[in-house]
Amino acid sequence: EYKCPEKLWATNETNQLIVPAEGTTTTANFTCTYHLKARDGEVLQIDFENLKIGVPEKCDPNYGFLTIGATEAEAKNSTDHMCAKPTTAVKVNNASDVFVYFKGQTLQKDDGFTLNYTSVPLNQSVKPAFACQSGPIDSTKDVQKLTVPMPATVLKTEFQCTYHIRAKSGEVLDVQFESVRIGTSSICNPDTRK
């Protein structure tokens, strides 16, 4: 049976996190948080070699999913569920710590992922552009946080995104903004910022 590893220290060579590890299987109900750590004064560059959880085209959080964040809380509270290899740069590149949260409730033996990670000097890193989440965000009973842009990413000069947040059938949403900042002044210029 597969067991969660301790903190994973990155080196300047490509390291791999393979889940489940060769010769092991995860249980159908499985939860694990992986903590990847760069060397002192450096940041992580990460990318998925492969990722498959359930039916990748229809990411069902009740089946299983993977989320990432620059902190453990951010990873666990993220609504950006992944079930297939992302088509854009991973949003936490250039953080010194990356947390990967993997949760499954009915996992099969072919569910899992391979993640490559490397520790690089900050001056060699490039902040990826923030990418809009594809598909709707399903609310839960727990408080969820949507952060734009995600830590260690940047917004393009011209940026537009629409988020579809939906409640469960028969329920309503309670949405609150913790902070909003667009531009440098308190006056919003609709010609340049919307």
N, C-alpha and C positions, 0 to 999 in steps of 0.2 A: 504494500500500500504506500502511496506517495505521501511524503511528509513535507511540510513547509520549511524552507531553509531560514537560517538566521539572516542578519544584514549581509547584503552582497556588495563587496567592495569592487569597484571598477578599476581596471588598469589602463595603460595607454595602448594595449592590444584590444582587439574585439573580443568581448566576453559574451557568452550566451546563457540565457535563462531558458531552459526547456521544460515545459510543464505539460503532461507529467514527465518525469525523468525516465530515460530508457529503462525498460524492464519493470516499470511500476504503473499503477493505475490510480486514478482518483476515485473516491467514493461518489455515488450519485449525488449526495448532499455534501457539498464541499465549499469551504470558505478559506481563503488565504490572502494575507497582505504581504507583498514583497517590498522590501526597502532596498533600493539601489543607491549606492553612495559613491560620489566622485572622490578623487584624491584631494588633499588639502589645497585650497586655492584654485581648484579646477571645476569644471562643469561636465555634465553628462550629455552625450549624444546617443540617442536611442532610436531604433526602428524595428518594426516587426518583420521577421522573415516569413512567418506564417501565423495565422490566427483563425481558428474555427470553433465556434460554440453554437451548437444547434444548427438551425437553418440560417446561414449568414445573411441572406437577403431579408429575413424577417426576424430581427433581433427581439427575442421575447425575454424580458427581464425575469419572468416567472420560471423560465427554463435555466438561464444562466447568462452571465455577461462579465465583461472586464471593464474597469475604469482606471484612469490614472490621474495623479495629481502631484503637486510639489510638496504636499503634506499628507499625512495619513488621513486626516479628517476630510481634506479636499477630495482625495481619491474615493473614500467611502460615501461621501455625499454627492458626488458627481452624478448628473443625469445623462452624461454623454456616454451611454452604454456602447461598447464595441463587441461585435460578434464575428467580425471578419477583418482581414488586414486593412488598415486605414489607407486611403488613397492620397492623403495629404500628410505633411510632416506632423509628427507627434507633438502635441501642444506643450509638453513640459520639457522639450529640449532646452538645454542651457541652464537647467537648475542643478544645484549641487546634490540635491536629494530628489529621488523620484520614487513614488509609492504606486504600486500596481495592485489593485484590488480585484480578485477573481472570486466570483460567487456562482455556484451552480446548485440547482435543486433537483434536476433530473439528468445529470451529465451522462454521456455515453463514452465508450472507450476511445473514440476518435476525436473527442473534444479536447482542446488544449491550444498551446501557442509556443512559438520560439521568438524570443526577444533578444536582439543584439544590443549591447551597450558598451560604451567606451568613455574613459575619462580624458578630457582634453583641456589644455590651457584656455582660459576665457578669451584671450585675443585670437584664438583659432576658431571660435564658435561663431555661428551666424544665427541670429534669432529668426525663427520661421514666422511667416505671416499667419495671423489668426485665421482659422477657417470656420465658417458657419457650420453648425451641427445640422446634419441631414436627418430628416424625419422628425416626427413630433416628440415632445418631451412629455412622458407620462408622469403625473404627480403621484406621490405616495402620502401616507399619513405622517411621515417624518418631514421636517423642514428641509427643503432642498435649496441649493444655492446655484445660481447661474452667474458666472463671472465673465465679463467681456472687456478686454481680451483676457484669455487665460494667462496665468503667470508664465514668464519667459517667452511670450509671443508678442508680436507687434501688429497693430492695425495698419492696413494699407492706407495711403492718403485718401483714396476714394474707396469707401467701404459701405456696403449695404447688406443687411441681414434681416430676415424675418424669422421669428421664433414662434413655433406653434406649441403652446403648453396646454395640455388637456387634463381634465379631471376624470376620475372613474365615472362610469355610468351612474346617474342618480346623485352625483356629488357636484359641488361647486369649488372653484379655486379661490384661495386667499393669497393675493399677490402683494408683496411689499418691496419697495426699493430701499436697499440699505444705503446706497450712495449712487449718485449720478454726476458725472463730470464730462462735459463735452466742450472743448475749446478752453480758452484761458480767462474768459470773463463771465460775469453773471448774465450778460446779454447774449441770447441765442440768435445767431445770424442764420436764417433759413436758407440763404443762398449757398452757404458753405457747409452748414451742419443741420442735420435733421434728426 
